[in-house]
Amino acid sequence: MNFTIKVDPATWQHYISTPVKGKALLMDPFTNKGTAFTARERDELDLHGLLPPQVSTIEMQLERVYENFQAKSTPLEKFIYMASLQDRNETLFFRLCHERIDAAAVSTSATTSATPSRRSCPTITPRIRR
């Protein structure tokens, strides 16, 4: 992934800058924010038509994803859901793991037949992609 970390001089917030745009940006789980891309970001990154028109904050996405996670009835379904989320949107995946320990425990459990514990949470690591 080709990116640099920059600082916005107006807000002093750090952000990731990448030359990648359009579909390629959305296909990389590291840069994909889903519907959290603002209207300005969608213009600058050529994302119009590739995302639903409604902009959702990361908090709104987190709530929706957690509701979907809770709707899964078995540990295996929850594990598959979390693995799929990580493959699509790492930012949202790690935010969910950070804020909802039960999701983190399921996503890092070595076996889905055992009840996940809070001790499994520190084992979360980003997947190496090539």
N, CA, C and O atoms as CSV, one atom per row, in Angstrom:
chain,resi,resn,atom,element,x,y,z
A,1,MET,N,N,0.845,-1.178,0.000
A,1,MET,CA,C,0.000,0.000,0.000
A,1,MET,C,C,0.886,1.235,0.000
A,1,MET,O,O,1.797,1.362,0.818
A,2,ASN,N,N,0.615,2.119,-0.903
A,2,ASN,CA,C,1.374,3.353,-1.033
A,2,ASN,C,C,0.600,4.475,-0.341
A,2,ASN,O,O,-0.439,4.910,-0.838
A,3,PHE,N,N,1.104,4.945,0.809
A,3,PHE,CA,C,0.438,6.028,1.522
A,3,PHE,C,C,1.448,6.787,2.373
A,3,PHE,O,O,2.546,6.303,2.647
A,4,THR,N,N,1.048,7.989,2.783
A,4,THR,CA,C,1.829,8.773,3.732
A,4,THR,C,C,0.877,9.292,4.799
A,4,THR,O,O,-0.318,9.457,4.555
A,5,ILE,N,N,1.412,9.544,5.964
A,5,ILE,CA,C,0.613,10.124,7.041
A,5,ILE,C,C,0.940,11.602,7.089
A,5,ILE,O,O,2.102,11.997,7.191
A,6,LYS,N,N,-0.109,12.417,7.015
A,6,LYS,CA,C,0.054,13.868,7.005
A,6,LYS,C,C,-0.726,14.479,8.154
A,6,LYS,O,O,-1.516,13.806,8.817
A,7,VAL,N,N,-0.492,15.775,8.382
A,7,VAL,CA,C,-1.192,16.513,9.430
A,7,VAL,C,C,-1.932,17.671,8.783
A,7,VAL,O,O,-1.355,18.446,8.020
A,8,ASP,N,N,-3.215,17.778,9.097
A,8,ASP,CA,C,-4.021,18.891,8.604
A,8,ASP,C,C,-3.614,20.140,9.376
A,8,ASP,O,O,-3.764,20.165,10.597
A,9,PRO,N,N,-3.102,21.185,8.707
A,9,PRO,CA,C,-2.626,22.368,9.427
A,9,PRO,C,C,-3.742,23.141,10.124
A,9,PRO,O,O,-3.475,23.863,11.084
A,10,ALA,N,N,-4.973,23.006,9.668
A,10,ALA,CA,C,-6.085,23.727,10.296
A,10,ALA,C,C,-6.535,23.064,11.589
A,10,ALA,O,O,-6.879,23.751,12.552
A,11,THR,N,N,-6.536,21.731,11.619
A,11,THR,CA,C,-7.061,21.005,12.788
A,11,THR,C,C,-5.998,20.235,13.556
A,11,THR,O,O,-6.251,19.780,14.671
A,12,TRP,N,N,-4.833,20.086,12.984
A,12,TRP,CA,C,-3.729,19.313,13.543
A,12,TRP,C,C,-4.061,17.822,13.674
A,12,TRP,O,O,-3.432,17.109,14.456
A,13,GLN,N,N,-5.029,17.366,12.925
A,13,GLN,CA,C,-5.375,15.948,12.932
A,13,GLN,C,C,-4.529,15.207,11.906
A,13,GLN,O,O,-4.240,15.724,10.827
A,14,HIS,N,N,-4.138,13.991,12.260
A,14,HIS,CA,C,-3.392,13.141,11.340
A,14,HIS,C,C,-4.358,12.467,10.377
A,14,HIS,O,O,-5.477,12.112,10.748
A,15,TYR,N,N,-3.918,12.296,9.148
A,15,TYR,CA,C,-4.724,11.585,8.173
A,15,TYR,C,C,-3.814,10.847,7.201
A,15,TYR,O,O,-2.626,11.150,7.085
A,16,ILE,N,N,-4.391,9.878,6.508
A,16,ILE,CA,C,-3.645,9.086,5.536
A,16,ILE,C,C,-3.863,9.671,4.153
A,16,ILE,O,O,-5.000,9.912,3.747
A,17,SER,N,N,-2.794,9.895,3.441
A,17,SER,CA,C,-2.857,10.381,2.068
A,17,SER,C,C,-2.365,9.273,1.142
A,17,SER,O,O,-1.314,8.675,1.373
A,18,THR,N,N,-3.137,9.008,0.095
A,18,THR,CA,C,-2.773,7.958,-0.847
A,18,THR,C,C,-3.093,8.398,-2.266
A,18,THR,O,O,-4.070,9.113,-2.486
A,19,PRO,N,N,-2.284,7.980,-3.226
A,19,PRO,CA,C,-2.581,8.325,-4.612
A,19,PRO,C,C,-3.672,7.434,-5.216
A,19,PRO,O,O,-4.141,7.693,-6.324
A,20,VAL,N,N,-4.071,6.401,-4.500
A,20,VAL,CA,C,-5.080,5.457,-4.990
A,20,VAL,C,C,-6.452,6.101,-4.931
A,20,VAL,O,O,-6.782,6.797,-3.970
A,21,LYS,N,N,-7.255,5.864,-5.971
A,21,LYS,CA,C,-8.599,6.436,-6.029
A,21,LYS,C,C,-9.586,5.400,-6.536
A,21,LYS,O,O,-9.208,4.324,-6.998
A,22,GLY,N,N,-10.851,5.751,-6.439
A,22,GLY,CA,C,-11.908,4.942,-7.031
A,22,GLY,C,C,-12.029,3.552,-6.430
A,22,GLY,O,O,-11.856,3.355,-5.228
A,23,LYS,N,N,-12.329,2.596,-7.294
A,23,LYS,CA,C,-12.588,1.221,-6.864
A,23,LYS,C,C,-11.394,0.612,-6.131
A,23,LYS,O,O,-11.576,-0.127,-5.164
A,24,ALA,N,N,-10.181,0.913,-6.578
A,24,ALA,CA,C,-8.984,0.362,-5.936
A,24,ALA,C,C,-8.908,0.783,-4.468
A,24,ALA,O,O,-8.479,0.000,-3.621
A,25,LEU,N,N,-9.317,1.998,-4.167
A,25,LEU,CA,C,-9.325,2.489,-2.792
A,25,LEU,C,C,-10.312,1.689,-1.941
A,25,LEU,O,O,-10.026,1.360,-0.790
A,26,LEU,N,N,-11.474,1.380,-2.518
A,26,LEU,CA,C,-12.498,0.628,-1.786
A,26,LEU,C,C,-12.155,-0.847,-1.645
A,26,LEU,O,O,-12.640,-1.506,-0.725
A,27,MET,N,N,-11.335,-1.372,-2.533
A,27,MET,CA,C,-10.977,-2.782,-2.489
A,27,MET,C,C,-9.923,-3.082,-1.426
A,27,MET,O,O,-9.720,-4.243,-1.073
A,28,ASP,N,N,-9.258,-2.065,-0.917
A,28,ASP,CA,C,-8.249,-2.248,0.124
A,28,ASP,C,C,-8.886,-2.007,1.489
A,28,ASP,O,O,-9.298,-0.881,1.768
A,29,PRO,N,N,-8.984,-3.021,2.350
A,29,PRO,CA,C,-9.627,-2.844,3.647
A,29,PRO,C,C,-8.938,-1.821,4.543
A,29,PRO,O,O,-9.546,-1.307,5.482
A,30,PHE,N,N,-7.674,-1.525,4.258
A,30,PHE,CA,C,-6.945,-0.537,5.053
A,30,PHE,C,C,-7.446,0.876,4.774
A,30,PHE,O,O,-7.487,1.705,5.683
A,31,THR,N,N,-7.828,1.164,3.524
A,31,THR,CA,C,-8.260,2.517,3.160
A,31,THR,C,C,-9.768,2.656,3.024
A,31,THR,O,O,-10.272,3.774,2.923
A,32,ASN,N,N,-10.491,1.559,3.019
A,32,ASN,CA,C,-11.938,1.607,2.842
A,32,ASN,C,C,-12.631,2.048,4.121
A,32,ASN,O,O,-12.501,1.394,5.155
A,33,LYS,N,N,-13.362,3.144,4.061
A,33,LYS,CA,C,-14.149,3.620,5.192
A,33,LYS,C,C,-15.639,3.395,4.944
A,33,LYS,O,O,-16.477,3.828,5.735
A,34,GLY,N,N,-15.960,2.729,3.860
A,34,GLY,CA,C,-17.364,2.480,3.540
A,34,GLY,C,C,-18.115,3.779,3.349
A,34,GLY,O,O,-17.638,4.686,2.667
A,35,THR,N,N,-19.293,3.872,3.952
A,35,THR,CA,C,-20.118,5.071,3.778
A,35,THR,C,C,-19.648,6.251,4.631
A,35,THR,O,O,-20.291,7.300,4.625
A,36,ALA,N,N,-18.548,6.101,5.360
A,36,ALA,CA,C,-18.023,7.202,6.181
A,36,ALA,C,C,-17.231,8.229,5.362
A,36,ALA,O,O,-16.843,9.268,5.895
A,37,PHE,N,N,-16.987,7.956,4.087
A,37,PHE,CA,C,-16.332,8.970,3.256
A,37,PHE,C,C,-17.257,10.182,3.150
A,37,PHE,O,O,-18.438,10.046,2.829
A,38,THR,N,N,-16.714,11.360,3.422
A,38,THR,CA,C,-17.507,12.584,3.321
A,38,THR,C,C,-17.744,12.931,1.855
A,38,THR,O,O,-17.131,12.347,0.962
A,39,ALA,N,N,-18.633,13.883,1.621
A,39,ALA,CA,C,-18.916,14.324,0.247
A,39,ALA,C,C,-17.636,14.862,-0.400
A,39,ALA,O,O,-17.374,14.600,-1.574
A,40,ARG,N,N,-16.851,15.606,0.357
A,40,ARG,CA,C,-15.591,16.155,-0.176
A,40,ARG,C,C,-14.615,15.031,-0.545
A,40,ARG,O,O,-13.996,15.061,-1.609
A,41,GLU,N,N,-14.487,14.043,0.343
A,41,GLU,CA,C,-13.600,12.908,0.071
A,41,GLU,C,C,-14.078,12.125,-1.146
A,41,GLU,O,O,-13.262,11.671,-1.948
A,42,ARG,N,N,-15.385,11.964,-1.290
A,42,ARG,CA,C,-15.931,11.245,-2.442
A,42,ARG,C,C,-15.600,11.971,-3.743
A,42,ARG,O,O,-15.316,11.338,-4.760
A,43,ASP,N,N,-15.639,13.302,-3.705
A,43,ASP,CA,C,-15.262,14.085,-4.895
A,43,ASP,C,C,-13.783,13.907,-5.217
A,43,ASP,O,O,-13.416,13.614,-6.355
A,44,GLU,N,N,-12.941,14.088,-4.203
A,44,GLU,CA,C,-11.491,14.041,-4.404
A,44,GLU,C,C,-10.985,12.644,-4.763
A,44,GLU,O,O,-9.973,12.511,-5.452
A,45,LEU,N,N,-11.673,11.615,-4.308
A,45,LEU,CA,C,-11.202,10.248,-4.502
A,45,LEU,C,C,-11.981,9.479,-5.574
A,45,LEU,O,O,-11.830,8.264,-5.701
A,46,ASP,N,N,-12.804,10.179,-6.335
A,46,ASP,CA,C,-13.580,9.574,-7.435
A,46,ASP,C,C,-14.418,8.389,-6.956
A,46,ASP,O,O,-14.347,7.300,-7.527
A,47,LEU,N,N,-15.211,8.608,-5.905
A,47,LEU,CA,C,-15.999,7.528,-5.325
A,47,LEU,C,C,-17.490,7.613,-5.639
A,47,LEU,O,O,-18.262,6.757,-5.206
A,48,HIS,N,N,-17.901,8.637,-6.388
A,48,HIS,CA,C,-19.322,8.768,-6.713
A,48,HIS,C,C,-19.772,7.593,-7.574
A,48,HIS,O,O,-19.104,7.212,-8.535
A,49,GLY,N,N,-20.915,7.030,-7.207
A,49,GLY,CA,C,-21.449,5.882,-7.921
A,49,GLY,C,C,-20.910,4.556,-7.404
A,49,GLY,O,O,-21.413,3.496,-7.777
A,50,LEU,N,N,-19.893,4.602,-6.552
A,50,LEU,CA,C,-19.310,3.373,-6.000
A,50,LEU,C,C,-19.804,3.088,-4.584
A,50,LEU,O,O,-19.602,1.996,-4.053
A,51,LEU,N,N,-20.448,4.075,-3.984
A,51,LEU,CA,C,-20.967,3.957,-2.621
A,51,LEU,C,C,-22.420,4.421,-2.589
A,51,LEU,O,O,-22.845,5.178,-3.462
A,52,PRO,N,N,-23.179,3.980,-1.602
A,52,PRO,CA,C,-24.525,4.541,-1.451
A,52,PRO,C,C,-24.418,6.052,-1.241
A,52,PRO,O,O,-23.428,6.519,-0.678
A,53,PRO,N,N,-25.405,6.819,-1.676
A,53,PRO,CA,C,-25.293,8.286,-1.592
A,53,PRO,C,C,-25.275,8.837,-0.166
A,53,PRO,O,O,-24.731,9.919,0.059
A,54,GLN,N,N,-25.848,8.131,0.792
A,54,GLN,CA,C,-25.900,8.620,2.163
A,54,GLN,C,C,-24.537,8.495,2.835
A,54,GLN,O,O,-23.886,7.453,2.751
A,55,VAL,N,N,-24.113,9.560,3.498
A,55,VAL,CA,C,-22.867,9.540,4.265
A,55,VAL,C,C,-23.208,9.159,5.697
A,55,VAL,O,O,-24.101,9.747,6.308
A,56,SER,N,N,-22.496,8.174,6.231
A,56,SER,CA,C,-22.687,7.731,7.618
A,56,SER,C,C,-21.397,7.959,8.380
A,56,SER,O,O,-20.308,7.736,7.852
A,57,THR,N,N,-21.517,8.402,9.618
A,57,THR,CA,C,-20.323,8.557,10.446
A,57,THR,C,C,-19.826,7.171,10.852
A,57,THR,O,O,-20.542,6.181,10.703
A,58,ILE,N,N,-18.630,7.109,11.353
A,58,ILE,CA,C,-18.088,5.838,11.819
A,58,ILE,C,C,-18.938,5.308,12.983
A,58,ILE,O,O,-19.100,4.098,13.141
A,59,GLU,N,N,-19.473,6.222,13.788
A,59,GLU,CA,C,-20.326,5.801,14.900
A,59,GLU,C,C,-21.616,5.158,14.395
A,59,GLU,O,O,-22.070,4.161,14.957
A,60,MET,N,N,-22.211,5.718,13.342
A,60,MET,CA,C,-23.421,5.144,12.760
A,60,MET,C,C,-23.119,3.770,12.161
A,60,MET,O,O,-23.902,2.833,12.314
A,61,GLN,N,N,-21.980,3.659,11.482
A,61,GLN,CA,C,-21.580,2.370,10.922
A,61,GLN,C,C,-21.347,1.354,12.037
A,61,GLN,O,O,-21.752,0.197,11.924
A,62,LEU,N,N,-20.698,1.787,13.102
A,62,LEU,CA,C,-20.409,0.906,14.227
A,62,LEU,C,C,-21.699,0.353,14.827
A,62,LEU,O,O,-21.787,-0.839,15.123
A,63,GLU,N,N,-22.682,1.201,15.004
A,63,GLU,CA,C,-23.968,0.762,15.551
A,63,GLU,C,C,-24.626,-0.273,14.634
A,63,GLU,O,O,-25.119,-1.301,15.097
A,64,ARG,N,N,-24.629,0.009,13.339
A,64,ARG,CA,C,-25.241,-0.906,12.365
A,64,ARG,C,C,-24.507,-2.255,12.324
A,64,ARG,O,O,-25.140,-3.311,12.300
A,65,VAL,N,N,-23.190,-2.211,12.317
A,65,VAL,CA,C,-22.395,-3.434,12.265
A,65,VAL,C,C,-22.568,-4.252,13.540
A,65,VAL,O,O,-22.637,-5.480,13.484
A,66,TYR,N,N,-22.639,-3.581,14.688
A,66,TYR,CA,C,-22.808,-4.303,15.944
A,66,TYR,C,C,-24.187,-4.957,16.024
A,66,TYR,O,O,-24.319,-6.065,16.543
A,67,GLU,N,N,-25.202,-4.283,15.519
A,67,GLU,CA,C,-26.544,-4.886,15.468
A,67,GLU,C,C,-26.523,-6.139,14.601
A,67,GLU,O,O,-27.106,-7.160,14.967
A,68,ASN,N,N,-25.853,-6.065,13.457
A,68,ASN,CA,C,-25.736,-7.236,12.579
A,68,ASN,C,C,-24.964,-8.359,13.266
A,68,ASN,O,O,-25.325,-9.530,13.144
A,69,PHE,N,N,-23.910,-8.005,13.982
A,69,PHE,CA,C,-23.124,-8.993,14.721
A,69,PHE,C,C,-23.981,-9.699,15.765
A,69,PHE,O,O,-23.941,-10.924,15.883
A,70,GLN,N,N,-24.754,-8.925,16.521
A,70,GLN,CA,C,-25.595,-9.506,17.564
A,70,GLN,C,C,-26.688,-10.406,16.994
A,70,GLN,O,O,-27.154,-11.320,17.675
A,71,ALA,N,N,-27.095,-10.158,15.766
A,71,ALA,CA,C,-28.162,-10.957,15.143
A,71,ALA,C,C,-27.684,-12.361,14.777
A,71,ALA,O,O,-28.505,-13.250,14.546
A,72,LYS,N,N,-26.382,-12.570,14.722
A,72,LYS,CA,C,-25.845,-13.905,14.413
A,72,LYS,C,C,-26.093,-14.810,15.614
A,72,LYS,O,O,-25.862,-14.417,16.757
A,73,SER,N,N,-26.564,-16.020,15.343
A,73,SER,CA,C,-27.002,-16.877,16.446
A,73,SER,C,C,-25.942,-17.831,16.990
A,73,SER,O,O,-26.075,-18.305,18.118
A,74,THR,N,N,-24.905,-18.122,16.227
A,74,THR,CA,C,-23.888,-19.066,16.703
A,74,THR,C,C,-22.512,-18.414,16.710
A,74,THR,O,O,-22.278,-17.450,15.981
A,75,PRO,N,N,-21.612,-18.927,17.518
A,75,PRO,CA,C,-20.243,-18.397,17.513
A,75,PRO,C,C,-19.588,-18.488,16.129
A,75,PRO,O,O,-18.830,-17.599,15.741
A,76,LEU,N,N,-19.878,-19.550,15.396
A,76,LEU,CA,C,-19.304,-19.694,14.062
A,76,LEU,C,C,-19.797,-18.593,13.123
A,76,LEU,O,O,-19.006,-18.020,12.374
A,77,GLU,N,N,-21.091,-18.293,13.157
A,77,GLU,CA,C,-21.633,-17.212,12.324
A,77,GLU,C,C,-21.003,-15.874,12.705
A,77,GLU,O,O,-20.693,-15.061,11.834
A,78,LYS,N,N,-20.817,-15.648,13.993
A,78,LYS,CA,C,-20.206,-14.398,14.458
A,78,LYS,C,C,-18.748,-14.312,14.002
A,78,LYS,O,O,-18.282,-13.253,13.582
A,79,PHE,N,N,-18.040,-15.430,14.090
A,79,PHE,CA,C,-16.649,-15.459,13.648
A,79,PHE,C,C,-16.547,-15.143,12.146
A,79,PHE,O,O,-15.715,-14.339,11.727
A,80,ILE,N,N,-17.397,-15.781,11.354
A,80,ILE,CA,C,-17.398,-15.547,9.903
A,80,ILE,C,C,-17.748,-14.096,9.598
A,80,ILE,O,O,-17.151,-13.486,8.711
A,81,TYR,N,N,-18.704,-13.545,10.322
A,81,TYR,CA,C,-19.101,-12.145,10.121
A,81,TYR,C,C,-17.926,-11.209,10.412
A,81,TYR,O,O,-17.667,-10.281,9.645
A,82,MET,N,N,-17.217,-11.449,11.514
A,82,MET,CA,C,-16.087,-10.593,11.872
A,82,MET,C,C,-14.938,-10.732,10.876
A,82,MET,O,O,-14.300,-9.739,10.527
A,83,ALA,N,N,-14.669,-11.952,10.417
A,83,ALA,CA,C,-13.607,-12.150,9.418
A,83,ALA,C,C,-13.961,-11.415,8.124
A,83,ALA,O,O,-13.097,-10.808,7.491
A,84,SER,N,N,-15.210,-11.474,7.745
A,84,SER,CA,C,-15.671,-10.781,6.540
A,84,SER,C,C,-15.542,-9.268,6.704
A,84,SER,O,O,-15.124,-8.575,5.777
A,85,LEU,N,N,-15.897,-8.760,7.874
A,85,LEU,CA,C,-15.767,-7.325,8.136
A,85,LEU,C,C,-14.306,-6.897,8.046
A,85,LEU,O,O,-14.006,-5.854,7.466
A,86,GLN,N,N,-13.403,-7.678,8.604
A,86,GLN,CA,C,-11.993,-7.328,8.542
A,86,GLN,C,C,-11.489,-7.313,7.099
A,86,GLN,O,O,-10.650,-6.487,6.740
A,87,ASP,N,N,-11.997,-8.216,6.284
A,87,ASP,CA,C,-11.599,-8.251,4.880
A,87,ASP,C,C,-12.118,-7.045,4.093
A,87,ASP,O,O,-11.528,-6.666,3.081
A,88,ARG,N,N,-13.214,-6.444,4.550
A,88,ARG,CA,C,-13.812,-5.310,3.849
A,88,ARG,C,C,-13.352,-3.958,4.371
A,88,ARG,O,O,-13.059,-3.052,3.591
A,89,ASN,N,N,-13.289,-3.824,5.695
A,89,ASN,CA,C,-13.087,-2.512,6.297
A,89,ASN,C,C,-12.362,-2.678,7.624
A,89,ASN,O,O,-12.997,-2.879,8.659
A,90,GLU,N,N,-11.032,-2.594,7.596
A,90,GLU,CA,C,-10.241,-2.802,8.812
A,90,GLU,C,C,-10.487,-1.726,9.855
A,90,GLU,O,O,-10.462,-2.008,11.053
A,91,THR,N,N,-10.721,-0.516,9.423
A,91,THR,CA,C,-10.972,0.568,10.371
A,91,THR,C,C,-12.189,0.256,11.219
A,91,THR,O,O,-12.151,0.379,12.444
A,92,LEU,N,N,-13.262,-0.147,10.570
A,92,LEU,CA,C,-14.498,-0.482,11.285
A,92,LEU,C,C,-14.321,-1.752,12.116
A,92,LEU,O,O,-14.834,-1.840,13.232
A,93,PHE,N,N,-13.605,-2.723,11.584
A,93,PHE,CA,C,-13.341,-3.962,12.321
A,93,PHE,C,C,-12.633,-3.673,13.645
A,93,PHE,O,O,-13.075,-4.127,14.700
A,94,PHE,N,N,-11.532,-2.916,13.588
A,94,PHE,CA,C,-10.766,-2.651,14.806
A,94,PHE,C,C,-11.518,-1.726,15.752
A,94,PHE,O,O,-11.373,-1.842,16.969
A,95,ARG,N,N,-12.312,-0.818,15.222
A,95,ARG,CA,C,-13.133,0.043,16.080
A,95,ARG,C,C,-14.157,-0.805,16.828
A,95,ARG,O,O,-14.376,-0.610,18.023
A,96,LEU,N,N,-14.785,-1.751,16.120
A,96,LEU,CA,C,-15.755,-2.643,16.761
A,96,LEU,C,C,-15.067,-3.489,17.828
A,96,LEU,O,O,-15.601,-3.647,18.926
A,97,CYS,N,N,-13.910,-4.026,17.526
A,97,CYS,CA,C,-13.168,-4.822,18.515
A,97,CYS,C,C,-12.789,-3.993,19.730
A,97,CYS,O,O,-12.836,-4.476,20.861
A,98,HIS,N,N,-12.414,-2.752,19.493
A,98,HIS,CA,C,-11.997,-1.873,20.583
A,98,HIS,C,C,-13.172,-1.495,21.486
A,98,HIS,O,O,-13.034,-1.472,22.709
A,99,GLU,N,N,-14.313,-1.203,20.891
A,99,GLU,CA,C,-15.445,-0.709,21.671
A,99,GLU,C,C,-16.391,-1.800,22.161
A,99,GLU,O,O,-17.143,-1.599,23.114
A,100,ARG,N,N,-16.348,-2.956,21.501
A,100,ARG,CA,C,-17.256,-4.044,21.883
A,100,ARG,C,C,-16.427,-5.303,22.098
A,100,ARG,O,O,-16.143,-6.038,21.153
A,101,ILE,N,N,-16.044,-5.544,23.332
A,101,ILE,CA,C,-15.132,-6.648,23.654
A,101,ILE,C,C,-15.710,-7.996,23.254
A,101,ILE,O,O,-14.949,-8.904,22.918
A,102,ASP,N,N,-17.037,-8.161,23.276
A,102,ASP,CA,C,-17.609,-9.451,22.911
A,102,ASP,C,C,-17.361,-9.760,21.440
A,102,ASP,O,O,-17.160,-10.920,21.080
A,103,ALA,N,N,-17.373,-8.735,20.582
A,103,ALA,CA,C,-17.069,-8.935,19.163
A,103,ALA,C,C,-15.594,-9.286,18.992
A,103,ALA,O,O,-15.244,-10.140,18.178
A,104,ALA,N,N,-14.738,-8.628,19.758
A,104,ALA,CA,C,-13.306,-8.907,19.676
A,104,ALA,C,C,-13.003,-10.319,20.125
A,104,ALA,O,O,-12.176,-11.006,19.525
A,105,ALA,N,N,-13.662,-10.747,21.163
A,105,ALA,CA,C,-13.411,-12.090,21.697
A,105,ALA,C,C,-13.799,-13.157,20.682
A,105,ALA,O,O,-13.075,-14.137,20.502
A,106,VAL,N,N,-14.924,-12.976,20.026
A,106,VAL,CA,C,-15.362,-13.951,19.018
A,106,VAL,C,C,-14.421,-13.941,17.828
A,106,VAL,O,O,-14.100,-15.000,17.288
A,107,SER,N,N,-13.977,-12.772,17.413
A,107,SER,CA,C,-13.151,-12.682,16.212
A,107,SER,C,C,-11.758,-13.252,16.407
A,107,SER,O,O,-11.088,-13.591,15.432
A,108,THR,N,N,-11.311,-13.364,17.655
A,108,THR,CA,C,-9.958,-13.854,17.890
A,108,THR,C,C,-9.931,-15.214,18.555
A,108,THR,O,O,-8.857,-15.745,18.837
A,109,SER,N,N,-11.091,-15.781,18.810
A,109,SER,CA,C,-11.160,-17.078,19.464
A,109,SER,C,C,-10.553,-18.153,18.569
A,109,SER,O,O,-10.846,-18.217,17.375
A,110,ALA,N,N,-9.719,-18.980,19.144
A,110,ALA,CA,C,-9.069,-20.030,18.353
A,110,ALA,C,C,-10.063,-21.080,17.892
A,110,ALA,O,O,-9.932,-21.625,16.796
A,111,THR,N,N,-11.044,-21.363,18.711
A,111,THR,CA,C,-12.079,-22.323,18.318
A,111,THR,C,C,-13.431,-21.681,18.535
A,111,THR,O,O,-13.621,-20.930,19.491
A,112,THR,N,N,-14.362,-21.970,17.662
A,112,THR,CA,C,-15.675,-21.369,17.794
A,112,THR,C,C,-16.587,-22.182,18.687
A,112,THR,O,O,-17.684,-21.730,19.014
A,113,SER,N,N,-16.162,-23.371,19.092
A,113,SER,CA,C,-17.011,-24.176,19.963
A,113,SER,C,C,-16.870,-23.758,21.421
A,113,SER,O,O,-17.777,-23.981,22.224
A,114,ALA,N,N,-15.745,-23.156,21.764
A,114,ALA,CA,C,-15.529,-22.710,23.136
A,114,ALA,C,C,-16.068,-21.299,23.299
A,114,ALA,O,O,-16.158,-20.545,22.330
A,115,THR,N,N,-16.419,-20.949,24.511
A,115,THR,CA,C,-16.876,-19.594,24.773
A,115,THR,C,C,-15.657,-18.675,24.796
A,115,THR,O,O,-14.720,-18.921,25.556
A,116,PRO,N,N,-15.649,-17.630,23.984
A,116,PRO,CA,C,-14.507,-16.711,23.953
A,116,PRO,C,C,-14.365,-15.974,25.286
A,116,PRO,O,O,-15.350,-15.755,25.992
A,117,SER,N,N,-13.164,-15.603,25.612
A,117,SER,CA,C,-12.930,-14.897,26.865
A,117,SER,C,C,-12.280,-13.549,26.578
A,117,SER,O,O,-11.796,-13.294,25.475
A,118,ARG,N,N,-12.281,-12.705,27.583
A,118,ARG,CA,C,-11.669,-11.385,27.439
A,118,ARG,C,C,-10.155,-11.493,27.242
A,118,ARG,O,O,-9.540,-10.577,26.696
A,119,ARG,N,N,-9.550,-12.595,27.679
A,119,ARG,CA,C,-8.105,-12.761,27.540
A,119,ARG,C,C,-7.687,-12.861,26.075
A,119,ARG,O,O,-6.522,-12.628,25.754
A,120,SER,N,N,-8.609,-13.199,25.188
A,120,SER,CA,C,-8.241,-13.359,23.782
A,120,SER,C,C,-8.107,-12.024,23.061
A,120,SER,O,O,-7.532,-11.974,21.973
A,121,CYS,N,N,-8.615,-10.958,23.629
A,121,CYS,CA,C,-8.613,-9.663,22.951
A,121,CYS,C,C,-7.225,-9.158,22.572
A,121,CYS,O,O,-7.078,-8.660,21.456
A,122,PRO,N,N,-6.198,-9.248,23.413
A,122,PRO,CA,C,-4.888,-8.722,23.023
A,122,PRO,C,C,-4.260,-9.406,21.812
A,122,PRO,O,O,-3.257,-8.918,21.290
A,123,THR,N,N,-4.817,-10.513,21.357
A,123,THR,CA,C,-4.217,-11.216,20.226
A,123,THR,C,C,-4.629,-10.639,18.883
A,123,THR,O,O,-4.204,-11.151,17.847
A,124,ILE,N,N,-5.441,-9.594,18.867
A,124,ILE,CA,C,-5.886,-9.002,17.606
A,124,ILE,C,C,-4.695,-8.359,16.911
A,124,ILE,O,O,-4.002,-7.527,17.496
A,125,THR,N,N,-4.461,-8.741,15.677
A,125,THR,CA,C,-3.390,-8.146,14.889
A,125,THR,C,C,-3.881,-7.936,13.474
A,125,THR,O,O,-4.693,-8.721,12.985
A,126,PRO,N,N,-3.409,-6.896,12.802
A,126,PRO,CA,C,-3.807,-6.696,11.414
A,126,PRO,C,C,-3.274,-7.844,10.543
A,126,PRO,O,O,-2.198,-8.388,10.792
A,127,ARG,N,N,-4.042,-8.185,9.542
A,127,ARG,CA,C,-3.597,-9.217,8.617
A,127,ARG,C,C,-2.553,-8.641,7.671
A,127,ARG,O,O,-2.649,-7.487,7.255
A,128,ILE,N,N,-1.568,-9.445,7.339
A,128,ILE,CA,C,-0.531,-9.010,6.395
A,128,ILE,C,C,-1.065,-9.220,4.990
A,128,ILE,O,O,-1.463,-10.326,4.625
A,129,ARG,N,N,-1.071,-8.167,4.218
A,129,ARG,CA,C,-1.590,-8.232,2.850
A,129,ARG,C,C,-0.476,-7.920,1.871
A,129,ARG,O,O,0.379,-7.073,2.128
A,130,ARG,N,N,-0.499,-8.610,0.755
A,130,ARG,CA,C,0.522,-8.361,-0.264
A,130,ARG,C,C,-0.115,-8.020,-1.570
A,130,ARG,O,O,0.585,-7.776,-2.554
